[in-house]
Amino acid sequence: MSSNVRIPSGSFDADHKKIKGDPKLDQTPRLRVIHALEDHAVQNILLSLIAFRILNALSIETFFQPDEYFQSLEPAWQLAFGPNSGSWITWEWKHQLRSAVHPALFAAFYKLASFISQACQLAPANHAELLIVTPKVVQAVIAALGDFYTWKLAQRTYGINDKKAWATLALTILNPWQWFCSTRTLSNCLETTLTVVALSRWPWEWLIPSDPKEQNSRETFIHTSSGKKVTSSLRVSLGCAAFASILRPTNLLIWICLTSSTLFRLPREEHGQTLGQALAQLPRVSNDQAKAFILTTVVCGFTVLSISIVIDRLYYLNWTFPPLRFLYFNLAQSLAVFYGRNDWHYYLSQGFPLLLTGFLPFAILGIWSAMRLEFGTSELHDRHDGNTSAIKFRLALVSLFVPMVLSLISHKEVRFIYPLLPAMHLLASSPFVDYFEPVLYLMARKSTGRTGSNFLKQILLMGLFLLNLAIAVFTTKYHQTAPLSVLSYLRNEHISTYLAQPPAIAQIATADTTMIVGFLMPCHSTPWRSHLVFPSIKAWALSCEPPVNLDPSARASYLDDADRFYADPKGFLRRTLGAPPKSRRVWGAQQPRHGLGISGSSMEVEKVGWDGMNGTKIWPEYLVFFEGLEGVLTDVLRKSTYVECWRGWNSFVHDDWRRRGDIVVWCERPS
């Protein structure tokens, strides 16, 4: 679009766009062509973002958080393939703390992928790969929508063709945290996308006063074309906000802060003003606008709540409300503390730096500038600039309010403030453009002028890009790769050895297709059925159930399965698994006979706690552990039939001493 055409940000009334220099231009065929080209360009940007995030998702080879699998894909697997499919259902689901809305999304695509696999008669290896890739692609599309609506929010704030709106999109794409986390199947990632969609459709135009000549028409707001479009957009905003709050109840903090600052003005002290006069000036919106907001909130909230309750009823087979139970268990019983305590300043000292990396200084400047403009300016002479300042102030307010409240909770994680990242990208873009615009101008013109501060800024910009690139590559290619690669090894071993057994003959019993794996490592150190795939891979692992419904004294001395193992590895193995196998029968003339029949009797097998269930443990055919246990297991299994059959690189460093070093697999082989 030509530079003399400007569409004010924050306007929903597409029929009355103001075109500088020619108010009647919006009726001409020329402008209709321009609008069509703009729509086509927007579609291309969205498709490019989807392709970019799919590439992002498929390139990730590292493990981040257990919740990426156990709070989404494992229950989704159970929904799609039934209770006997081998999914690991953690204690949160058993106590109905989580909404099934998020897993239901992936379950639908699991079913679709399985149907396609059966229709195409894919080989087991290809079938497994399709089921592994499917949730990655789904989440990639969700992440791309988050990028797209971050850009749309920036357009509403700065203007459609403003450099700062494009800079916001650039920061979103170049942020290494986005590359590392946005395409993972965490509920926080979907929550972030829903939040930014809601923010992009929020009624920001209510933040500044109407023109005096428009004041008389504000009470008939709902009946105008503009009012109807705002109400339609508000439904989308509040619907997404409701779904985000169902996924993560703490998301309500964003909307409490934003709603109160949108509907009410900040109190300002004026000389000679009575209390009644001050209170009368607090409402920011008209009566019709307030009614529209309340009505839409009730309708959207009720609709989303009903959908959530029905989905949870179908999953849990009884009526329940997980968000309330989530708050009760994590706040009233303080069970979140079982997974770690953090300093009060965690979000300031670690959360924001991890989210923003090299963009952190610009975000700090953006927040400070937004707060300073709001409190330092009594009148805004331009409605566009006024709306921009009002939006930025409220986004800055939310970015400070939410971490402040979450800091009161002992257990903290950087992903808890992830939904704030799009807003901080928007706030950071303004000082980023102000600082680097001369350099970007020279680079665009391929200028050779390298003198003074511009040369230093070019070096800084290139260094910032290389730093972000290095972080993105390291965290997605080299840090904690073994938790995924070991499951690929086990899955391929199962396909080649167990699913490809020669046919039985009269003298030889039918080969068992069941493979037994044991994980001697901290709980949830690897994905589970979403990557093991085949139900015939029977596996057990150390569990870490929290002290539910225990009194404080019992809770203080509580040790989970993993704690007991690492406190006394040899004693734990002796008491739990018994004596290791010292001989192994062979199948046929040379090959080992695999299967449950060798590892234990049928009675023992029925008592085993597969997939996180309560029960005993038996010596497996494949034993998986971190390198730090190699010395202990060498002593325990010195005269056994176990030998090393796989070793995978994990990471250079790790904050958990139990997870340091390679991941090693020992296999039971014939003596």
FIMAR-489582 format. One line per field, with one value per residue (C-alpha): chain; residue in one letter; x, y, z; residue number from 1. Coordinates in steps of 0.05 Angstrom, whole numbers. Layout:
BEGIN
chaine: (A:...)
residu: (A:...)
x: (X:...)
y: (Y:...)
z: (Z:...)
num: (NUM:...)
//
This chain:
BEGIN
chaine: (A:A:A:A:A:A:A:A:A:A:A:A:A:A:A:A:A:A:A:A:A:A:A:A:A:A:A:A:A:A:A:A:A:A:A:A:A:A:A:A:A:A:A:A:A:A:A:A:A:A:A:A:A:A:A:A:A:A:A:A:A:A:A:A:A:A:A:A:A:A:A:A:A:A:A:A:A:A:A:A:A:A:A:A:A:A:A:A:A:A:A:A:A:A:A:A:A:A:A:A:A:A:A:A:A:A:A:A:A:A:A:A:A:A:A:A:A:A:A:A:A:A:A:A:A:A:A:A:A:A:A:A:A:A:A:A:A:A:A:A:A:A:A:A:A:A:A:A:A:A:A:A:A:A:A:A:A:A:A:A:A:A:A:A:A:A:A:A:A:A:A:A:A:A:A:A:A:A:A:A:A:A:A:A:A:A:A:A:A:A:A:A:A:A:A:A:A:A:A:A:A:A:A:A:A:A:A:A:A:A:A:A:A:A:A:A:A:A:A:A:A:A:A:A:A:A:A:A:A:A:A:A:A:A:A:A:A:A:A:A:A:A:A:A:A:A:A:A:A:A:A:A:A:A:A:A:A:A:A:A:A:A:A:A:A:A:A:A:A:A:A:A:A:A:A:A:A:A:A:A:A:A:A:A:A:A:A:A:A:A:A:A:A:A:A:A:A:A:A:A:A:A:A:A:A:A:A:A:A:A:A:A:A:A:A:A:A:A:A:A:A:A:A:A:A:A:A:A:A:A:A:A:A:A:A:A:A:A:A:A:A:A:A:A:A:A:A:A:A:A:A:A:A:A:A:A:A:A:A:A:A:A:A:A:A:A:A:A:A:A:A:A:A:A:A:A:A:A:A:A:A:A:A:A:A:A:A:A:A:A:A:A:A:A:A:A:A:A:A:A:A:A:A:A:A:A:A:A:A:A:A:A:A:A:A:A:A:A:A:A:A:A:A:A:A:A:A:A:A:A:A:A:A:A:A:A:A:A:A:A:A:A:A:A:A:A:A:A:A:A:A:A:A:A:A:A:A:A:A:A:A:A:A:A:A:A:A:A:A:A:A:A:A:A:A:A:A:A:A:A:A:A:A:A:A:A:A:A:A:A:A:A:A:A:A:A:A:A:A:A:A:A:A:A:A:A:A:A:A:A:A:A:A:A:A:A:A:A:A:A:A:A:A:A:A:A:A:A:A:A:A:A:A:A:A:A:A:A:A:A:A:A:A:A:A:A:A:A:A:A:A:A:A:A:A:A:A:A:A:A:A:A:A:A:A:A:A:A:A:A:A:A:A:A:A:A:A:A:A:A:A:A:A:A:A:A:A:A:A:A:A:A:A:A:A:A:A:A:A:A:A:A:A:A:A:A:A:A:A:A:A:A:A:A:A:A:A:A:A:A:A:A:A:A:A:A:A:A:A:A:A:A:A:A:A:A:A:A:A:A:A:A:A:A:A:A:A:A:A:A:A:A:A:A:A:A:A:A:A:A:A:A:A:A:A:A:A:A:A:A:A)
residu: (M:S:S:N:V:R:I:P:S:G:S:F:D:A:D:H:K:K:I:K:G:D:P:K:L:D:Q:T:P:R:L:R:V:I:H:A:L:E:D:H:A:V:Q:N:I:L:L:S:L:I:A:F:R:I:L:N:A:L:S:I:E:T:F:F:Q:P:D:E:Y:F:Q:S:L:E:P:A:W:Q:L:A:F:G:P:N:S:G:S:W:I:T:W:E:W:K:H:Q:L:R:S:A:V:H:P:A:L:F:A:A:F:Y:K:L:A:S:F:I:S:Q:A:C:Q:L:A:P:A:N:H:A:E:L:L:I:V:T:P:K:V:V:Q:A:V:I:A:A:L:G:D:F:Y:T:W:K:L:A:Q:R:T:Y:G:I:N:D:K:K:A:W:A:T:L:A:L:T:I:L:N:P:W:Q:W:F:C:S:T:R:T:L:S:N:C:L:E:T:T:L:T:V:V:A:L:S:R:W:P:W:E:W:L:I:P:S:D:P:K:E:Q:N:S:R:E:T:F:I:H:T:S:S:G:K:K:V:T:S:S:L:R:V:S:L:G:C:A:A:F:A:S:I:L:R:P:T:N:L:L:I:W:I:C:L:T:S:S:T:L:F:R:L:P:R:E:E:H:G:Q:T:L:G:Q:A:L:A:Q:L:P:R:V:S:N:D:Q:A:K:A:F:I:L:T:T:V:V:C:G:F:T:V:L:S:I:S:I:V:I:D:R:L:Y:Y:L:N:W:T:F:P:P:L:R:F:L:Y:F:N:L:A:Q:S:L:A:V:F:Y:G:R:N:D:W:H:Y:Y:L:S:Q:G:F:P:L:L:L:T:G:F:L:P:F:A:I:L:G:I:W:S:A:M:R:L:E:F:G:T:S:E:L:H:D:R:H:D:G:N:T:S:A:I:K:F:R:L:A:L:V:S:L:F:V:P:M:V:L:S:L:I:S:H:K:E:V:R:F:I:Y:P:L:L:P:A:M:H:L:L:A:S:S:P:F:V:D:Y:F:E:P:V:L:Y:L:M:A:R:K:S:T:G:R:T:G:S:N:F:L:K:Q:I:L:L:M:G:L:F:L:L:N:L:A:I:A:V:F:T:T:K:Y:H:Q:T:A:P:L:S:V:L:S:Y:L:R:N:E:H:I:S:T:Y:L:A:Q:P:P:A:I:A:Q:I:A:T:A:D:T:T:M:I:V:G:F:L:M:P:C:H:S:T:P:W:R:S:H:L:V:F:P:S:I:K:A:W:A:L:S:C:E:P:P:V:N:L:D:P:S:A:R:A:S:Y:L:D:D:A:D:R:F:Y:A:D:P:K:G:F:L:R:R:T:L:G:A:P:P:K:S:R:R:V:W:G:A:Q:Q:P:R:H:G:L:G:I:S:G:S:S:M:E:V:E:K:V:G:W:D:G:M:N:G:T:K:I:W:P:E:Y:L:V:F:F:E:G:L:E:G:V:L:T:D:V:L:R:K:S:T:Y:V:E:C:W:R:G:W:N:S:F:V:H:D:D:W:R:R:R:G:D:I:V:V:W:C:E:R:P:S)
x: (0:26:55:1:-53:-62:-112:-118:-103:-157:-214:-263:-305:-276:-331:-307:-231:-200:-153:-108:-114:-177:-235:-274:-217:-248:-304:-258:-239:-166:-173:-212:-154:-106:-147:-149:-74:-66:-110:-70:-5:-33:-52:18:48:4:22:95:91:57:112:165:136:127:201:214:174:205:276:271:310:313:273:248:192:155:89:100:81:48:-2:-23:-2:-8:-81:-93:-65:-112:-172:-154:-134:-166:-145:-104:-60:-3:-8:20:-35:-3:-33:-62:-109:-127:-146:-181:-137:-131:-182:-187:-198:-125:-114:-180:-151:-92:-135:-177:-115:-86:-150:-145:-72:-87:-144:-97:-44:-93:-123:-54:-31:33:89:99:158:120:58:98:131:63:35:97:97:22:20:82:48:-16:24:64:0:-21:47:43:-25:7:61:8:-37:23:34:-40:-38:22:-15:-73:-24:24:-12:-18:45:85:157:146:91:138:193:146:138:213:227:176:209:281:269:306:255:200:241:255:186:129:120:121:56:54:-13:25:39:-35:-50:-2:-34:-104:-81:-51:-112:-156:-111:-112:-188:-195:-237:-176:-215:-252:-189:-190:-247:-291:-290:-338:-384:-388:-405:-480:-479:-441:-504:-530:-463:-490:-537:-483:-444:-380:-411:-434:-365:-333:-382:-367:-293:-305:-338:-275:-231:-271:-281:-206:-193:-243:-210:-141:-167:-197:-129:-90:-132:-75:-90:-148:-98:-86:-160:-174:-119:-138:-213:-207:-159:-203:-270:-244:-196:-138:-157:-123:-119:-148:-151:-220:-250:-300:-301:-367:-337:-276:-318:-363:-303:-278:-320:-286:-340:-412:-471:-484:-411:-411:-475:-445:-382:-419:-469:-414:-372:-431:-449:-377:-360:-421:-410:-337:-351:-406:-360:-305:-352:-380:-310:-287:-350:-335:-262:-270:-338:-365:-383:-322:-291:-215:-196:-226:-192:-127:-129:-147:-90:-37:-56:-94:-50:13:29:64:120:135:165:210:214:241:264:214:253:255:213:256:324:310:240:244:317:300:239:272:347:381:316:310:340:291:232:253:257:190:156:188:169:97:89:123:79:15:31:71:22:-44:-70:-61:-68:-72:-123:-78:-19:-66:-92:-21:1:-61:-52:22:9:-41:4:61:14:-5:68:85:21:20:92:82:22:54:116:74:71:132:136:154:171:188:131:80:93:100:32:63:117:76:60:133:154:106:134:206:196:190:259:287:266:287:356:369:329:389:428:371:363:436:433:371:406:470:508:582:584:613:630:615:557:523:581:578:503:514:562:513:455:496:520:449:426:484:472:399:417:469:419:365:411:442:375:340:398:448:418:381:377:382:312:283:337:335:261:275:326:277:221:265:292:221:203:265:270:201:153:197:205:208:145:141:154:132:192:196:144:116:161:133:124:125:187:202:237:256:276:321:322:285:212:187:258:234:169:126:73:71:142:142:78:69:28:70:129:116:153:160:195:207:148:144:73:66:42:-32:-77:-20:-14:45:88:81:91:158:187:155:200:174:198:255:278:282:321:374:381:402:407:434:385:326:344:353:287:246:272:308:367:386:382:446:427:382:352:359:306:323:396:427:377:353:281:250:185:148:154:229:230:180:121:52:34:93:77:5:31:80:66:69:62:64:12:20:54:120:178:215:283:272:304:326:350:354:392:437:512:520:490:538:585:528:496:562:570:498:496:569:550:485:470:465:512:514:477:466:493:468:495:451:480:542:513:450:424:401:461:419:409:482:520:498:436:457:417:438:405:397:436:447:505)
y: (0:70:111:165:114:104:61:81:24:-2:9:-47:-6:-28:10:77:73:142:152:212:259:228:210:181:135:76:73:66:1:20:14:-50:-79:-54:-86:-152:-151:-135:-194:-239:-215:-228:-299:-310:-287:-335:-394:-376:-376:-444:-472:-441:-470:-539:-538:-513:-570:-625:-600:-605:-665:-648:-660:-601:-614:-679:-641:-636:-709:-730:-672:-674:-732:-789:-774:-759:-827:-859:-821:-842:-915:-937:-953:-1014:-976:-968:-893:-868:-830:-789:-772:-705:-741:-793:-737:-698:-636:-625:-608:-658:-602:-598:-674:-680:-636:-683:-745:-724:-718:-784:-818:-784:-804:-876:-879:-854:-904:-962:-938:-933:-998:-966:-1009:-1009:-961:-912:-919:-901:-841:-815:-818:-784:-728:-713:-675:-637:-611:-594:-554:-521:-493:-468:-435:-402:-373:-345:-311:-285:-255:-224:-186:-168:-142:-100:-73:-52:-18:17:18:-31:-9:15:-9:-27:-76:-112:-109:-144:-201:-203:-208:-264:-304:-291:-304:-370:-385:-386:-434:-478:-479:-454:-519:-564:-595:-560:-531:-465:-461:-466:-419:-368:-371:-365:-305:-266:-281:-253:-192:-178:-177:-138:-72:-27:32:38:62:133:184:193:258:309:305:230:233:236:172:130:107:78:44:-27:-9:21:-17:-4:-28:-93:-108:-92:-139:-194:-185:-183:-252:-281:-247:-269:-339:-349:-319:-368:-428:-404:-398:-468:-495:-456:-423:-373:-342:-307:-259:-229:-215:-189:-137:-120:-117:-71:-24:-24:-10:38:96:101:150:217:268:336:397:411:346:310:235:230:267:222:159:185:193:121:87:92:62:80:42:7:-14:-39:-79:-108:-129:-162:-198:-223:-246:-285:-317:-336:-359:-403:-432:-449:-475:-521:-549:-561:-595:-641:-661:-673:-714:-758:-767:-777:-811:-767:-694:-654:-585:-592:-518:-515:-580:-555:-493:-534:-584:-534:-478:-508:-571:-538:-600:-558:-547:-622:-607:-551:-483:-420:-353:-296:-260:-320:-288:-225:-259:-321:-320:-257:-268:-338:-314:-254:-270:-214:-175:-166:-94:-71:-102:-67:-1:-14:-27:34:78:54:67:135:159:140:175:232:257:290:300:262:306:250:194:144:159:160:91:65:92:65:-5:-6:17:-39:-91:-66:-67:-139:-158:-132:-153:-226:-243:-204:-247:-312:-295:-306:-381:-422:-465:-425:-442:-397:-427:-400:-329:-352:-321:-252:-260:-233:-170:-162:-171:-114:-69:-86:-70:6:17:-37:2:69:42:1:38:77:12:-25:32:29:-47:-43:5:-37:25:19:75:46:104:122:93:61:13:-7:-18:-62:-104:-107:-127:-182:-206:-207:-248:-298:-304:-321:-370:-405:-412:-439:-491:-513:-521:-558:-600:-615:-605:-667:-706:-776:-779:-778:-818:-875:-885:-885:-940:-981:-972:-993:-1051:-1074:-1069:-1106:-1159:-1171:-1155:-1189:-1258:-1318:-1361:-1417:-1489:-1552:-1559:-1486:-1446:-1383:-1323:-1273:-1203:-1170:-1130:-1111:-1046:-1017:-945:-934:-858:-799:-803:-777:-769:-791:-788:-850:-882:-822:-844:-918:-924:-1000:-1029:-1092:-1053:-1066:-1017:-996:-936:-904:-862:-796:-790:-731:-740:-732:-727:-736:-693:-643:-688:-748:-703:-677:-748:-773:-806:-826:-885:-848:-818:-887:-914:-859:-861:-935:-961:-1030:-1041:-1017:-1065:-1123:-1110:-1092:-1134:-1191:-1228:-1210:-1264:-1304:-1346:-1339:-1392:-1385:-1387:-1431:-1446:-1378:-1322:-1302:-1318:-1251:-1242:-1245:-1320:-1314:-1253:-1280:-1324:-1303:-1291:-1244:-1207:-1193:-1159:-1113:-1039:-1024:-952:-919:-965:-993:-1060:-1097:-1093:-1149:-1150:-1126:-1145:-1073:-1032:-957:-910:-849:-856:-838:-906:-946:-962:-985:-1028:-1058:-1084:-1109:-1142:-1166:-1240:-1228:-1234:-1158:-1124:-1053:-1048:-973:-907:-838:-768:-726:-658:-619:-598:-611:-579:-647:-691:-754:-736:-720:-759:-805:-849:-922:-984:-1053:-1112:-1183:-1229:-1305:-1329)
z: (0:-16:41:36:55:130:165:239:286:331:282:269:221:155:117:142:136:131:73:78:19:-10:35:-25:-45:-7:-60:-120:-155:-143:-68:-73:-113:-60:-5:-43:-52:23:41:-4:28:97:77:50:116:154:108:113:189:188:143:188:252:221:202:273:304:262:275:352:378:452:516:557:607:624:620:545:543:609:613:540:496:546:564:490:473:523:494:424:433:498:570:548:499:549:564:630:667:723:790:767:720:772:820:764:768:693:641:584:533:514:506:468:413:403:411:351:308:335:312:244:236:256:205:150:170:167:102:70:103:129:155:231:227:183:226:288:254:232:303:331:279:282:348:327:265:303:354:299:269:338:347:278:297:359:316:268:321:356:292:287:358:340:279:323:370:322:255:198:161:220:226:298:280:232:285:333:284:273:348:353:298:321:395:413:467:414:371:431:464:421:381:442:465:532:554:565:490:472:529:500:431:459:501:444:399:455:463:388:389:454:449:455:424:490:523:496:500:440:401:431:371:380:454:444:403:454:489:423:411:406:349:304:251:290:355:324:297:364:398:348:360:435:431:400:452:513:484:476:544:575:541:564:636:633:610:663:718:731:663:697:727:658:647:717:707:635:647:707:671:608:642:695:694:742:798:790:845:826:870:901:876:921:932:893:834:834:836:780:735:746:692:625:581:566:596:530:525:597:584:520:557:615:570:524:583:611:545:526:596:600:531:543:612:586:531:582:632:578:554:625:638:578:599:675:670:726:736:758:752:746:752:822:842:812:857:917:910:890:938:996:1001:971:931:878:928:923:854:879:913:881:906:906:851:804:749:751:755:712:681:640:619:594:556:523:522:482:475:550:553:499:537:601:564:531:597:630:571:571:645:641:584:619:684:654:601:620:549:485:424:373:379:344:389:449:433:423:490:525:497:514:584:598:567:611:671:658:647:716:753:734:755:819:839:816:857:919:901:922:860:798:726:668:626:676:650:577:558:572:518:459:498:516:444:426:481:462:389:399:432:386:324:354:367:305:252:224:218:185:136:116:110:67:20:23:44:57:107:171:216:287:326:266:257:330:324:263:303:362:316:283:351:377:318:325:400:389:334:377:435:390:358:424:461:404:377:433:502:528:463:492:523:453:416:467:453:378:390:433:383:324:364:376:303:278:332:360:303:251:284:236:234:285:266:299:344:365:404:373:386:435:408:476:495:567:585:653:666:726:725:756:740:673:646:577:539:544:499:451:430:449:407:408:465:460:489:563:606:679:710:777:798:837:863:912:984:970:1031:1081:1143:1146:1190:1144:1084:1111:1114:1050:997:929:888:855:922:953:894:893:969:966:894:911:968:926:869:917:953:891:833:870:842:770:715:708:648:588:544:469:414:355:346:358:370:439:457:476:513:579:584:598:643:693:704:683:756:764:701:722:785:750:753:679:654:723:754:824:826:829:781:745:712:641:575:565:624:613:660:663:661:735:754:712:770:816:762:743:814:819:750:747:737:699:625:615:566:539:473:464:490:472:482:528:547:566:633:674:738:764:783:771:698:681:628:573:573:571:552:575:542:567:521:523:565)
num: (1:2:3:4:5:6:7:8:9:10:11:12:13:14:15:16:17:18:19:20:21:22:23:24:25:26:27:28:29:30:31:32:33:34:35:36:37:38:39:40:41:42:43:44:45:46:47:48:49:50:51:52:53:54:55:56:57:58:59:60:61:62:63:64:65:66:67:68:69:70:71:72:73:74:75:76:77:78:79:80:81:82:83:84:85:86:87:88:89:90:91:92:93:94:95:96:97:98:99:100:101:102:103:104:105:106:107:108:109:110:111:112:113:114:115:116:117:118:119:120:121:122:123:124:125:126:127:128:129:130:131:132:133:134:135:136:137:138:139:140:141:142:143:144:145:146:147:148:149:150:151:152:153:154:155:156:157:158:159:160:161:162:163:164:165:166:167:168:169:170:171:172:173:174:175:176:177:178:179:180:181:182:183:184:185:186:187:188:189:190:191:192:193:194:195:196:197:198:199:200:201:202:203:204:205:206:207:208:209:210:211:212:213:214:215:216:217:218:219:220:221:222:223:224:225:226:227:228:229:230:231:232:233:234:235:236:237:238:239:240:241:242:243:244:245:246:247:248:249:250:251:252:253:254:255:256:257:258:259:260:261:262:263:264:265:266:267:268:269:270:271:272:273:274:275:276:277:278:279:280:281:282:283:284:285:286:287:288:289:290:291:292:293:294:295:296:297:298:299:300:301:302:303:304:305:306:307:308:309:310:311:312:313:314:315:316:317:318:319:320:321:322:323:324:325:326:327:328:329:330:331:332:333:334:335:336:337:338:339:340:341:342:343:344:345:346:347:348:349:350:351:352:353:354:355:356:357:358:359:360:361:362:363:364:365:366:367:368:369:370:371:372:373:374:375:376:377:378:379:380:381:382:383:384:385:386:387:388:389:390:391:392:393:394:395:396:397:398:399:400:401:402:403:404:405:406:407:408:409:410:411:412:413:414:415:416:417:418:419:420:421:422:423:424:425:426:427:428:429:430:431:432:433:434:435:436:437:438:439:440:441:442:443:444:445:446:447:448:449:450:451:452:453:454:455:456:457:458:459:460:461:462:463:464:465:466:467:468:469:470:471:472:473:474:475:476:477:478:479:480:481:482:483:484:485:486:487:488:489:490:491:492:493:494:495:496:497:498:499:500:501:502:503:504:505:506:507:508:509:510:511:512:513:514:515:516:517:518:519:520:521:522:523:524:525:526:527:528:529:530:531:532:533:534:535:536:537:538:539:540:541:542:543:544:545:546:547:548:549:550:551:552:553:554:555:556:557:558:559:560:561:562:563:564:565:566:567:568:569:570:571:572:573:574:575:576:577:578:579:580:581:582:583:584:585:586:587:588:589:590:591:592:593:594:595:596:597:598:599:600:601:602:603:604:605:606:607:608:609:610:611:612:613:614:615:616:617:618:619:620:621:622:623:624:625:626:627:628:629:630:631:632:633:634:635:636:637:638:639:640:641:642:643:644:645:646:647:648:649:650:651:652:653:654:655:656:657:658:659:660:661:662:663:664:665:666:667:668:669:670:671)
//
